Amino acid sequence: MRSRLLLVVVVVMCAGCSNGEPPAAAEKPARQTTAAAPAPDDSPSSSRPRIVILGDSLTAGLGIDKSDSFPSVLQRRLDDAGLNYEVVNAGVSGDTTAGGLRRFDWATEGRVVVLVVALGGNDGLRGLPVSETRKNLAEIIERAQARGIRVVLAGMEAPPNYGVQYTSEFRQTFSGLAKQYDVPFVPFLLEGVAGIPALNTGDGIHPNAEGARIVERNVWKAIEPVLEPLSTR
């Protein structure tokens, strides 16, 4: 029953991620937005190893202050623990896996040691072929691994209106890729947050500050084991 609830919530959640725009319109702002975010290589913090969160509006923190987004919460956790990493919020509202792949090179500039891939919700909303979603995610993972970047993959759900077979294949794509490429896996990015009004903004779609802290904990469980061997280098 809980899985059904999550699927219903994802229908609404994905709609918020896409901002109601058709595919072509959603992708143009994504390319423009990427011209402004992470810090340039000559910034004071650029010498620190980077953890890049490649995602959509859930990563960007739509509806809340950017300082409350889950990448910012992760940064504070690392700082408090004395771990010298820079978290880069590479979230673009409305982005698909194809959009994430297109901006991979730009998003992973600098000394990136970990890449969290938190994409796919908008693919599911649009009913894009699962094979294309899988291909895009696989290429992102392969390109990161080829550069020695450790990858953490976050799972997402597709809306039920495309049928049981589609939603099942969509879900299995994420777990299958995690096994194929032997990467840490977050089964569902919004676990413990989706469908709970008190943990979401007024739109009932995106996590509020409290919800973002739970999302960060979901991601932290997968990232922490990755950082332990890196911190000894």
N, C-alpha and C positions, 0 to 999 in steps of 0.2 A: 504493500500500500504506500509505503514511503517513497519507493521509486516512482510510482505513478504521480505522486504529489510533486516530486522534483521535476518530472517531465512537463507537467502542466505549468509550473513556475517558469521553466526554461522558455516556454513559448512566449511568455510576457517579457522575460528577461532579455531574450535575444532581440525582441522588437525594440527594446530600449537601446541595445547595443548598436543597432543599425540606424537609429534615429528616424526610422520610417522612410528612408530614402531608397530609391532603386539602386541596383548594384553599381551602375556607372557613376551615378551622382555621389555615392558614398565613397568611392575610391579616390576621386579627385581631391577632396579635402584631406584625405589621409596623406597623399603625397605632399601637399602643401604644408601640413602640420609637421611632418618630419623634418622640415627645414629648420625648425626652431628648437628641438629638444636634444639629446643629451649635451652636457657641457663640452665645449671644444677641448681639444687635446692640450691647449696651453693654459687651461684653468688650473687653479692651485691644487685641486683634488685629483687631477688626471693621472698622477703618478701611482695612485692606489689601484690595486687590482679591482676589476669591475664585475658586478653581478647585474646582468641585463634582464629585465622582465619584458619580454616581447608579447604584447597583448592588445586588447581592445579597450572599451570603456570601463570594464571591470578593473583593469589595471590602471587606467588613466585616473580613475576616481571620480567619474561623472556624478555630479550632484553634491559633492562634498569638497571641502578644502583639500588641495593637493597634499598638504601636510598630514592629512588623515588617510590618504590612500594606502593600500596595503604595502606598496613598495617603500613608502616613507616610514611606515611602522617597522618594516624589516630593517631599514637603515638605522633607526633608533635602537633596535635590539642589538644590532652588530656593534654600534658605538658604545652602548652600555656594557657590552661584554668585552670591550677592548679589542674587537676584531677589525682590522684595518682594511675594510672593503668599501667601495663606493657602489651604491645601488642606483642603477639607471632606470628610470621609469620610461619605457619605450611603448607605452600604451596609446593607441589611437582609436577613438570612438568610431564604430562602424567598420573596423578593419576585419578582413577575412584572412584565411591562411595564405591566399594568393598575395594579398597586400603585405602581409608580414614577410613573405618570401622576397618580394620586390625590394623591401627596405632592409633586408638582412645585413648587407654590407655596411650601410650607413649606421644602423643601430648597434652594430658590434665593433665600432671603431674604438681604438684604444686597447688597453690591456684587459681584455675580457677573459675571465676564468670560468664563469658560470653563466649559462643562458637558461632562463626559465621560459618555456614556450607555453603561453596561456591564450591560445587562439582556437577558433573553431565554432564558437557560438553563432556567429553570423553566417557561416557556411550552412549550419543546420537550419537556421531561420529561412534561408533562401532555397533550401532543398537542393543545394549543389550536389553533384555526384560525389558519393563517398570516395570513389576512386581518386577524384581530384584533390579532395581534402587530404587523403592519405599521401598522395604524391607530394603535395606541397609541404606537409609536415615532415615527411621523410627527407626531402631535400634540405629543409632547414636543419634538421638533426645531422645529416651527413656533412653539410658544409661547416657546421660548428665543430663536429668531431674531427674533421680534417685539419682544423686549426688548433686542435688540442683543447677546445673549450668543453667543459663538462656540461651536459644538458640535463635539465629537469623538465619533464613533460606533465602538464596539467590536463586532466580529462574534462570533457564537457558533454552535455546531453543535447539531443536534437528534439524538436517539438514533435508530438505524437501525430499531428495531422498528416504527415507523410507516410504513415503506416508503420506497423510493427517491424517489418523487415528492415526498413530504412533506419529507424531509431536503433535497432539492435546492431546493425552493421556499423552505424556511426559510433556507437559506444565502444564496440569491439575494436574499432580502428585505433583508438588511443591506447588501450591496454595491449593490443597487438604490437604496436610500434614500440612501446616501452620494453616489451620482451625482446623484440627483434634487435633493437639497438642497445639493449641492456642499460637503460637509463632509469634513474629514480622516477617514480610515478605518483602523482596526486590524482586519485581516482575521480574526484569531482571537486573542482575549484571552490564551489559554493556550498560544500557540505557543512551543515549546521547553520546555514544562513538563509538559503533559498526557502521561500514560503513562510518566513517568520517576519511579520510586519514590524516588530520592534527592532529588527536588525537591518531594516532597509530604509531608504529614503522615502519621501512622500509619493514617489511614483510606484512604489512597491516592487521595484525592479533591481535597483542598484544598492549595494550595501552602504549603510551609513557608517559613521566613524566606528561604532561598536562592531558592526558587521565586518568592517574591513580588518579589524583586529583578529577576528576569527579566521578570516580568509588567510591572513598572514600566518597564523598558527598552522593552518593546513599546509601552506607552502613550506614553512620552516621545518616541519617534520621530514620533508624530503630533502631540503637543502642542507640541514645540519650535518648529516653523515658525509656529504660531499665536501664540506668545508674543512672537516677534521684533517684529512690527509693533505689538503692544500695548505693549511696553516703551518704544517711542518716543513714546507719547502723552503 
